[in-house]
């Protein structure tokens, strides 16, 4: 099972994820996944369904 969380703090969007590591019948709840995640955030859509781009980048630095 993987737990994922995203939050905004001081104008920065943060992502975190953890996971359980499995080796057959043995498992350990210590595996941390670290990946680069590209993102695009759009604002509210207008009456035509068009939204302005608010931010884009990746999870290391935008």
N, C-alpha and C positions, 0 to 999 in steps of 0.2 A: 504494500500500500504506500502511496506517496501523498504527502501533505504539501500543498502549495499555498503560498500567501503572497499578496501584493499590497503595498501600502504607499502612501505619499506622505513625506515629511520634509518640511522646509523647502518645498518646491521640487523635491527629488522623488521619483517613483522607484521603489525598491521591490525586488523579487526575491523570494527564498523558497527552497524546496528541500525536503529530506526524504529518505527512503530506507526501507529495511533491506539489508543485504542477505541473500539466501544462498546456501551451499547445500543442496539436497535437503535433508531433514534438519539441518542446522541453520539458524538465522541469527542475525545480530542487528539491533536497531541503531546502527551507527553510520550507515552509508549516507554521505552528503553529496547531492548532485550539484555541480556547479557548471552552468552552461551560459553561453552568451545568448540573449534573447532580443531579437530585433523587434521594434514596436512602432506603430503608427497610431496616433490618437486624433480622432476627428471630433469637431464640435457638433452642436445640434444641427440637424438637417433643416434646410429651408423647405418651402412648399413644393419644390421640384425634387426633393430628396438629395440635394447637394449639400455636403458638409465641408467646411473649411478645415484644413489640416492645422491642428493645434500644436502637436509635437511629434517628432520621430527621432529614432536613434537606436541605441542598443543598451543592454543592461550594465555595461561597464562605464561608459560615458556617452552622453547624447551629443 
